[in-house]
Amino acid sequence: MEGTKNQPSNRKMTKVFKALADGTRQEILSLLEEHSYAVGEIVAKFDLSQPTISRHLSVLKEADLVIDQRRGQNVIYRLNDSALAASMRQFFGQFRSCQEVLR
């Protein structure tokens, strides 16, 4: 694979997989699959501080796996379903062994 041709795509994929590598972030994504939550509601579901959850959400946002929206004083997070699916198709689609499963 040519490094320079796919560099932006590779950087994005690296962010996605770094975000997915953490168990807490995986749990947050699973939670957000159900419906949108305010930061405080997410914090209440974990035994972690608000700053720690906010850092996890920031990593997920940087990887484009969650979308945030301000509503008054609250920041509401939701899963970015289409970006998650596109990232998985892009990465796994490059492997012949996965291509049939992705159809």
Secondary structure, 3 states (H helix, E strand, C coil): CCCCCCHHHHHHHHHHHHHHCCHHHHHHHHHHHHCCEEHHHHHHCCCCCHHHHHHHHHHHHHCCCEEEEEECCEEEEEECHHHHHHHHHHHHCCCHHHHCCCC
